[in-house]
Amino acid sequence: MSPTRRRVLASLSSGVLGAGALAACTPGGRRGRGRSRATTPPPTASERTAPTTPLILGSIGSTFGAPGQFEGQISLAIEEAVRRVNVLAGGVFAQDVVLETRAVVEAPGADVASQVEALAAAGVSVLISSLEDSQLLEAIPAAVEHQMLVLCPWSSSAAVRKDDASNGMLFRLAPDDTALASLWVKAAMENAPEGTVPGTIAYVSPDTLQGRSLLAELSEQAAPLGGTMVMETFYPADEDLDVQALAAQIAGAPPALLVLNGGAECGPLASAVHQATLDAGGRAQQAIPIRLGPNASVDYRDASLPPESLEQAEGFEPGGPVGVDVGDGLTFEDMMLNLDTSLLRRGYAYSQQAFDAVLIACLAARHALSVEGTAIAGSVPEVLSGTTECTDYGACDRLLQDAEDQGATGSIRYTGASGPLELGGNRDVRAGQLRRITWSAAAERIVEPDAISFEIPG
């Protein structure tokens, strides 16, 4: 394998899009006046305009920080999605989709722009990014300069859209901080336990761009409803929490909702908050509902937490149920477990969005009849909002091809591994689904079967 390029090869033959024109003929056995007319059909849309060069995808991720926790799941899903497009559906424009070797950022302060430049030099027109938000901001100018579409399965910070310089080339497929804040503010306002003031929210987060962004969204959405932030605590992402001191502070002035926005350090803190509400007989004197983000929604069986100490905690992962069919007789979960059985315990966070990013890019290229980033970007909203629903690349591709054979442009609505997605005017997800996470008495991670739907007004 070339060190700079990975081509995922197809092992199944496929029909060529836009077959050559039929040989001219006259209707057999017919007599008529004058010169016989040729009956060769006109060329199809794909014959006229389909590119002769392959679609080239690139990807970039991080092994550190919040997205680093999901690097394995994301990279596996991207590779498998490209393989399935090539093997099961014959690629795009009857050519294998090319997937460049994944660029990986291994430390803060790395020159992200130069890695994007290298991918552009290799011909990449679509970049799938799971960079941390501050690094994504560094990558966007280089991507825009090279007219590269950027699809993000991880990014959520509202700060990324402030003074947006993406020129319409950035799409984010996971729920952003606006969506998360709307769910949590609603919980604080409507489900405040006895002994707390409705709308009061305590917030603990690593001091990151995303952490600050989520706090701003919570504050902005709570204020008009009479809610308020009663505690705001930030800590360096690479330092340990003073769990007992924080737990005592929170339990001493219980909020209607506690939001823990960090990683695995949040499980012990949630447990300590629960323990701090117990009387001498081990009975809870005050309920404090807790919400954990995806990085903290992990299995805590090995953390030696007291039994039932996470009973007030609820986490989430972005996306709908992982039992969704992805074609070839497999569910998304089965497909991912075939690649890595450890995901059964680790979870699938952001892998659905990474998988869908590849298929959306391929379908948008088919819709646009182009491998150019700007043209593909223009078709992304079209393939997510058309009239005919389809749930895997092969079915969607056939619908587009049937329309092209009639000289038209197909209208499809791709509903993929993430579940239904609706984009807002800023090209972030406006409506979608989340998976609810709870924990057993032994702190085992439990994925609830029913998805939670969210929708941002407007």
C-alpha positions as CSV (number, residue, x, y, z in Angstrom):
1,M,0.0,0.0,0.0
2,S,1.3,3.4,-0.9
3,P,2.3,5.5,2.2
4,T,0.3,8.4,0.8
5,R,-2.7,6.9,-0.7
6,R,-5.1,4.1,0.2
7,R,-7.4,2.8,-2.4
8,V,-10.2,0.6,-1.2
9,L,-10.5,-2.0,-3.9
10,A,-13.8,-3.4,-5.1
11,S,-14.1,-7.2,-5.1
12,L,-17.5,-7.4,-6.8
13,S,-18.1,-6.4,-10.4
14,S,-20.7,-3.7,-11.1
15,G,-22.6,-2.4,-14.0
16,V,-21.0,0.6,-15.6
17,L,-23.0,3.8,-15.2
18,G,-24.1,5.3,-18.4
19,A,-23.7,2.4,-20.8
20,G,-22.6,3.2,-24.3
21,A,-25.2,4.1,-26.9
22,L,-27.1,1.3,-28.6
23,A,-26.2,0.5,-32.1
24,A,-28.5,2.3,-34.6
25,C,-31.3,0.1,-36.1
26,T,-34.5,0.3,-38.0
27,P,-37.7,-1.2,-36.8
28,G,-37.7,-4.8,-38.0
29,G,-40.4,-5.8,-40.5
30,R,-41.8,-2.3,-40.9
31,R,-42.3,-0.5,-44.2
32,G,-42.6,3.3,-44.4
33,R,-42.3,6.2,-46.7
34,G,-39.1,8.2,-47.0
35,R,-35.8,7.8,-45.2
36,S,-35.8,5.5,-42.3
37,R,-35.1,7.3,-39.0
38,A,-32.3,6.3,-36.6
39,T,-33.7,5.0,-33.3
40,T,-30.5,5.4,-31.3
41,P,-31.5,6.8,-27.9
42,P,-30.0,10.1,-26.8
43,P,-27.1,9.8,-24.4
44,T,-28.1,9.7,-20.7
45,A,-27.3,12.4,-18.3
46,S,-24.5,10.4,-16.8
47,E,-23.0,9.7,-20.3
48,R,-23.0,13.4,-21.0
49,T,-21.6,14.8,-17.8
50,A,-20.3,12.0,-15.4
51,P,-16.7,12.7,-14.4
52,T,-13.9,10.4,-15.7
53,T,-11.8,10.9,-12.6
54,P,-12.5,9.2,-9.3
55,L,-13.9,10.8,-6.2
56,I,-11.0,11.3,-3.7
57,L,-11.9,11.5,0.0
58,G,-9.5,12.5,2.8
59,S,-9.9,12.3,6.6
60,I,-8.2,14.0,9.5
61,G,-8.6,13.2,13.2
62,S,-6.9,13.5,16.6
63,T,-5.5,11.1,19.1
64,F,-5.8,13.6,22.0
65,G,-8.4,15.7,23.7
66,A,-12.1,15.0,23.6
67,P,-12.3,13.6,20.0
68,G,-9.3,11.4,20.6
69,Q,-11.5,9.1,22.7
70,F,-13.5,8.2,19.5
71,E,-10.6,8.1,17.0
72,G,-10.8,4.3,16.7
73,Q,-14.5,4.2,16.0
74,I,-14.5,7.1,13.6
75,S,-11.6,5.9,11.5
76,L,-13.0,2.3,11.3
77,A,-16.4,3.6,10.2
78,I,-14.9,5.8,7.5
79,E,-12.8,3.0,6.0
80,E,-15.8,0.5,6.1
81,A,-18.1,3.0,4.5
82,V,-15.7,3.5,1.5
83,R,-15.2,-0.3,1.3
84,R,-18.9,-0.9,1.1
85,V,-19.5,1.8,-1.5
86,N,-16.8,0.2,-3.7
87,V,-17.5,-3.5,-3.1
88,L,-21.3,-3.6,-2.8
89,A,-22.2,-0.7,-5.1
90,G,-19.4,-0.5,-7.7
91,G,-18.0,2.8,-6.4
92,V,-19.1,6.2,-7.7
93,F,-19.2,6.9,-11.5
94,A,-18.2,3.2,-12.0
95,Q,-14.9,3.9,-10.3
96,D,-13.5,3.0,-6.9
97,V,-13.7,5.9,-4.4
98,V,-10.2,6.7,-3.3
99,L,-9.6,7.2,0.4
100,E,-6.3,8.9,1.2
101,T,-4.3,7.8,4.3
102,R,-5.9,9.4,7.4
103,A,-4.0,12.4,8.7
104,V,-3.8,12.3,12.5
105,V,-3.0,15.2,14.8
106,E,-1.1,13.9,17.8
107,A,-0.5,17.0,19.9
108,P,-1.9,20.5,20.6
109,G,-0.3,23.2,18.5
110,A,0.3,20.9,15.5
111,D,0.3,22.5,12.1
112,V,-3.1,21.4,11.0
113,A,-3.2,23.6,7.9
114,S,-0.2,21.9,6.4
115,Q,-1.9,18.5,6.8
116,V,-4.9,19.9,4.9
117,E,-2.6,21.3,2.3
118,A,-1.0,17.8,1.8
119,L,-4.4,16.3,1.3
120,A,-5.4,18.9,-1.2
121,A,-2.2,18.2,-3.1
122,A,-3.3,14.6,-3.3
123,G,-6.5,15.6,-5.0
124,V,-8.9,15.4,-2.1
125,S,-12.1,17.3,-2.7
126,V,-14.0,16.1,0.4
127,L,-12.5,16.1,3.9
128,I,-14.0,14.2,6.8
129,S,-12.8,15.9,10.0
130,S,-13.0,14.8,13.6
131,L,-10.6,17.5,14.8
132,E,-11.2,19.3,18.1
133,D,-13.1,22.5,17.5
134,S,-10.1,24.9,17.9
135,Q,-8.1,22.9,15.5
136,L,-11.1,22.7,13.1
137,L,-11.0,26.5,13.0
138,E,-7.4,26.3,11.9
139,A,-8.1,23.8,9.2
140,I,-11.1,25.6,7.6
141,P,-9.2,28.4,5.8
142,A,-6.9,25.9,4.1
143,A,-9.9,23.7,3.1
144,V,-11.8,26.7,1.7
145,E,-8.8,27.9,-0.2
146,H,-8.6,24.5,-2.0
147,Q,-12.4,24.4,-2.5
148,M,-12.6,21.3,-0.2
149,L,-15.9,20.2,1.3
150,V,-15.6,19.5,5.0
151,L,-18.0,17.1,6.8
152,C,-17.6,16.8,10.6
153,P,-19.0,13.8,12.5
154,W,-17.8,15.2,15.9
155,S,-17.7,19.0,16.1
156,S,-20.4,20.8,18.2
157,S,-19.1,24.1,19.4
158,A,-21.3,27.1,18.5
159,A,-18.0,29.1,18.4
160,V,-17.1,27.4,15.2
161,R,-20.0,29.2,13.5
162,K,-19.2,32.6,15.0
163,D,-17.6,34.7,12.2
164,D,-18.0,31.6,10.0
165,A,-15.3,31.6,7.3
166,S,-16.3,28.3,5.7
167,N,-18.1,29.8,2.7
168,G,-20.8,27.2,2.9
169,M,-18.2,24.3,2.7
170,L,-18.6,23.1,6.3
171,F,-21.4,20.7,7.4
172,R,-21.6,19.2,10.9
173,L,-23.5,16.0,11.4
174,A,-23.6,15.6,15.2
175,P,-26.0,17.7,17.4
176,D,-24.4,21.0,18.3
177,D,-24.3,22.8,21.6
178,T,-27.5,24.6,20.8
179,A,-29.4,21.3,20.5
180,L,-27.8,19.8,23.7
181,A,-28.5,23.0,25.7
182,S,-32.2,23.0,24.6
183,L,-32.7,19.5,26.0
184,W,-30.9,20.2,29.3
185,V,-32.5,23.6,29.9
186,K,-35.9,21.9,29.4
187,A,-35.0,19.2,31.9
188,A,-33.9,21.8,34.5
189,M,-37.1,23.8,34.0
190,E,-39.7,21.0,33.8
191,N,-38.3,18.2,36.0
192,A,-36.7,19.9,39.0
193,P,-36.7,17.6,42.0
194,E,-38.3,18.7,45.3
195,G,-35.9,20.8,47.3
196,T,-34.4,22.5,44.2
197,V,-35.4,25.7,42.3
198,P,-36.6,25.0,38.7
199,G,-34.2,26.2,36.1
200,T,-31.1,26.2,38.3
201,I,-28.1,24.5,36.6
202,A,-24.7,23.7,37.9
203,Y,-22.0,23.2,35.2
204,V,-18.6,21.5,35.4
205,S,-16.4,21.2,32.3
206,P,-12.8,21.1,31.0
207,D,-11.7,24.5,29.9
208,T,-12.0,24.1,26.2
209,L,-13.6,26.0,23.3
210,Q,-16.5,23.5,23.3
211,G,-16.8,23.7,27.1
212,R,-17.1,27.5,27.0
213,S,-19.5,27.3,24.1
214,L,-21.9,24.9,25.8
215,L,-22.0,27.1,28.9
216,A,-22.8,30.1,26.8
217,E,-25.7,28.2,25.1
218,L,-27.1,27.0,28.5
219,S,-27.0,30.5,29.9
220,E,-28.5,32.1,26.8
221,Q,-31.4,29.6,26.6
222,A,-32.1,29.4,30.3
223,A,-32.3,33.1,31.0
224,P,-35.5,33.9,29.0
225,L,-37.3,31.1,30.8
226,G,-36.2,32.3,34.3
227,G,-33.4,29.7,34.6
228,T,-29.9,30.5,35.9
229,M,-26.4,29.1,36.1
230,V,-25.8,28.7,39.9
231,M,-22.3,27.1,39.5
232,E,-19.7,27.3,36.7
233,T,-16.5,25.4,37.2
234,F,-13.8,24.9,34.6
235,Y,-10.7,22.8,35.0
236,P,-7.6,22.1,32.9
237,A,-8.3,19.2,30.6
238,D,-5.1,17.5,31.6
239,E,-5.5,17.8,35.4
240,D,-7.4,15.7,37.9
241,L,-10.6,17.0,39.5
242,D,-10.9,17.6,43.3
243,V,-13.9,15.2,43.3
244,Q,-14.8,15.3,47.0
245,A,-14.6,19.1,47.3
246,L,-16.8,19.6,44.2
247,A,-19.3,17.0,45.3
248,A,-19.7,18.7,48.7
249,Q,-20.2,22.1,47.0
250,I,-22.8,20.8,44.6
251,A,-24.7,18.8,47.3
252,G,-24.6,21.8,49.6
253,A,-26.7,23.9,47.2
254,P,-28.5,21.4,45.0
255,P,-29.4,22.5,41.5
256,A,-32.3,21.3,39.5
257,L,-29.7,19.8,37.1
258,L,-26.0,19.1,37.1
259,V,-24.3,19.1,33.7
260,L,-20.9,17.3,33.6
261,N,-19.3,18.0,30.3
262,G,-15.9,16.2,30.7
263,G,-14.7,12.7,30.1
264,A,-14.3,9.6,32.3
265,E,-13.4,11.7,35.3
266,C,-17.1,12.7,35.5
267,G,-18.3,9.3,36.5
268,P,-16.5,9.4,39.9
269,L,-17.8,13.0,40.4
270,A,-21.4,12.0,39.7
271,S,-21.0,9.1,42.1
272,A,-19.5,11.4,44.8
273,V,-22.4,13.9,44.4
274,H,-24.8,11.0,45.0
275,Q,-22.9,9.8,48.0
276,A,-22.8,13.3,49.4
277,T,-26.7,13.4,49.5
278,L,-26.9,10.2,51.7
279,D,-27.7,10.2,55.4
280,A,-26.0,8.0,57.9
281,G,-28.3,5.2,57.0
282,G,-27.4,5.4,53.3
283,R,-30.7,7.0,52.3
284,A,-30.7,9.8,49.7
285,Q,-31.9,13.0,51.2
286,Q,-31.9,15.0,48.0
287,A,-32.2,14.0,44.3
288,I,-29.8,15.8,42.0
289,P,-30.4,14.8,38.3
290,I,-27.1,14.7,36.4
291,R,-26.4,14.9,32.6
292,L,-23.2,13.6,31.2
293,G,-21.8,14.2,27.7
294,P,-20.7,11.5,25.2
295,N,-17.1,11.5,26.5
296,A,-18.4,10.7,30.0
297,S,-21.1,8.2,28.9
298,V,-18.8,5.2,29.2
299,D,-18.7,2.0,31.2
300,Y,-17.7,2.5,34.8
301,R,-17.6,-1.2,36.0
302,D,-13.9,-1.0,36.6
303,A,-14.0,2.4,38.5
304,S,-14.9,0.8,41.9
305,L,-17.9,3.1,42.4
306,P,-20.3,2.4,45.2
307,P,-23.4,0.5,44.1
308,E,-26.3,2.5,42.6
309,S,-24.3,5.7,42.8
310,L,-25.0,6.6,39.2
311,E,-28.8,6.1,39.5
312,Q,-29.4,9.9,39.0
313,A,-27.0,10.1,36.0
314,E,-28.0,10.1,32.4
315,G,-25.7,10.3,29.4
316,F,-26.1,10.2,25.7
317,E,-24.5,9.4,22.3
318,P,-25.4,11.2,19.1
319,G,-27.4,9.2,16.6
320,G,-30.4,6.9,16.5
321,P,-30.5,3.2,17.4
322,V,-27.5,1.2,16.3
323,G,-29.7,-1.7,15.2
324,V,-30.5,0.2,11.9
325,D,-30.1,-1.8,8.7
326,V,-27.1,-0.6,6.6
327,G,-27.6,-3.1,3.8
328,D,-26.1,-6.5,3.0
329,G,-28.2,-8.0,5.8
330,L,-26.2,-6.2,8.5
331,T,-27.2,-3.8,11.2
332,F,-24.8,-0.9,11.9
333,E,-23.9,-2.5,15.3
334,D,-23.1,-5.9,13.7
335,M,-21.0,-4.2,11.0
336,M,-19.0,-2.4,13.6
337,L,-18.6,-5.4,15.9
338,N,-17.3,-7.4,12.9
339,L,-14.5,-4.8,12.8
340,D,-13.8,-4.5,16.6
341,T,-15.6,-6.5,19.2
342,S,-14.4,-4.1,22.0
343,L,-17.0,-1.6,20.8
344,L,-19.7,-3.7,22.5
345,R,-18.4,-2.2,25.7
346,R,-16.9,1.1,24.4
347,G,-19.9,2.2,22.4
348,Y,-20.3,3.6,18.9
349,A,-20.3,7.4,19.6
350,Y,-19.7,9.4,16.4
351,S,-19.1,6.3,14.3
352,Q,-22.6,6.6,12.7
353,Q,-21.9,10.2,11.7
354,A,-18.5,9.2,10.3
355,F,-20.1,6.4,8.3
356,D,-22.9,8.7,7.0
357,A,-20.3,11.4,6.1
358,V,-18.8,9.1,3.5
359,L,-22.2,8.1,2.0
360,I,-23.5,11.6,2.0
361,A,-20.3,12.7,0.1
362,C,-20.7,9.9,-2.4
363,L,-24.4,10.6,-3.0
364,A,-23.9,14.3,-3.2
365,A,-21.2,13.7,-5.9
366,R,-23.6,11.4,-7.8
367,H,-26.3,14.1,-7.5
368,A,-24.0,16.8,-8.7
369,L,-22.4,14.6,-11.3
370,S,-19.1,16.0,-10.1
371,V,-16.0,15.2,-8.0
372,E,-15.4,18.9,-7.3
373,G,-15.8,20.0,-3.7
374,T,-17.9,23.1,-4.4
375,A,-20.4,21.2,-6.5
376,I,-20.6,18.4,-4.0
377,A,-21.3,20.9,-1.2
378,G,-24.1,22.3,-3.2
379,S,-25.8,18.9,-3.4
380,V,-25.4,17.8,0.3
381,P,-28.7,19.5,1.3
382,E,-30.4,18.0,-1.7
383,V,-29.6,14.4,-0.9
384,L,-30.9,14.9,2.7
385,S,-34.1,16.5,1.8
386,G,-35.5,15.1,-1.4
387,T,-38.8,13.3,-2.1
388,T,-37.8,9.6,-2.1
389,E,-36.4,8.1,1.1
390,C,-33.5,5.6,0.8
391,T,-31.4,4.1,3.5
392,D,-28.3,2.7,1.9
393,Y,-25.9,3.8,-0.8
394,G,-26.9,1.2,-3.3
395,A,-30.6,2.0,-3.1
396,C,-30.0,5.7,-3.3
397,D,-27.6,5.3,-6.2
398,R,-30.2,3.3,-8.2
399,L,-32.8,6.0,-7.7
400,L,-30.3,8.7,-9.0
401,Q,-29.3,6.5,-11.9
402,D,-32.9,5.8,-12.9
403,A,-33.6,9.5,-13.0
404,E,-30.4,10.2,-15.0
405,D,-31.5,7.6,-17.6
406,Q,-34.6,9.7,-18.1
407,G,-32.4,12.8,-18.5
408,A,-33.5,14.1,-15.1
409,T,-31.9,14.7,-11.7
410,G,-33.0,12.4,-8.9
411,S,-34.6,13.6,-5.7
412,I,-33.6,11.4,-2.8
413,R,-33.7,11.7,1.0
414,Y,-30.9,9.7,2.5
415,T,-31.7,8.4,6.0
416,G,-28.6,6.6,7.2
417,A,-26.9,5.1,10.2
418,S,-27.4,8.2,12.3
419,G,-31.2,8.2,11.7
420,P,-33.2,11.1,10.2
421,L,-31.2,14.3,9.8
422,E,-32.4,17.7,8.9
423,L,-30.0,20.5,8.2
424,G,-30.5,24.1,9.4
425,G,-29.6,27.2,7.5
426,N,-26.1,27.2,9.0
427,R,-25.5,23.7,7.6
428,D,-25.5,22.1,11.1
429,V,-28.0,19.5,12.1
430,R,-31.3,21.1,13.1
431,A,-33.2,17.9,13.9
432,G,-32.0,14.4,14.6
433,Q,-31.7,11.8,17.3
434,L,-29.7,10.8,20.4
435,R,-29.3,7.6,22.3
436,R,-29.9,7.7,26.0
437,I,-27.3,6.1,28.3
438,T,-28.0,5.0,31.9
439,W,-26.0,2.8,34.3
440,S,-26.8,-0.3,36.3
441,A,-26.3,-0.7,40.0
442,A,-22.8,-2.0,39.2
443,A,-22.1,1.0,36.9
444,E,-22.4,-1.0,33.7
445,R,-23.3,1.2,30.7
446,I,-26.8,0.6,29.4
447,V,-28.0,2.0,26.0
448,E,-31.7,2.6,26.2
449,P,-33.6,1.1,23.2
450,D,-35.6,4.2,22.3
451,A,-34.0,7.2,20.7
452,I,-34.6,10.8,21.9
453,S,-35.5,13.2,19.1
454,F,-34.3,16.8,19.1
455,E,-35.3,19.8,17.0
456,I,-33.9,23.3,17.1
457,P,-36.7,25.9,16.2
458,G,-36.2,27.9,13.1
